[in-house]
Amino acid sequence: MSDIEDDGIERITVLAKEFMPAAMEYHRREMGKQGFSLAGPIVKRKYFMIEGPGDPEALFEGEAHYAATFTRQKPSD
């Protein structure tokens, strides 16, 4: 559900149809205890997938969803 980029930051993005479930995910999963913080505002967006040179395909039938992105520094091994 998350990846660690070359910059050493782990990112998790949660998508939800409504604002409140996206906002509450931080508390529900106790992400603060795991070192995560909210990376920016929770905003509603449309999502598209593109593979190759063709046209992008709308995800979720073109319906906008709220996105909450949480980040933390790569955990020490």
Buried (B, 14 or more C-beta within 10 A) or exposed (E): EEEEEEEEEBBBEBBBEEEEBBBEBBEEBEBEEEEBEBBEEBEBEEBEEEEEEEEEEEEEEEEEBBBBBBBBEEEEE
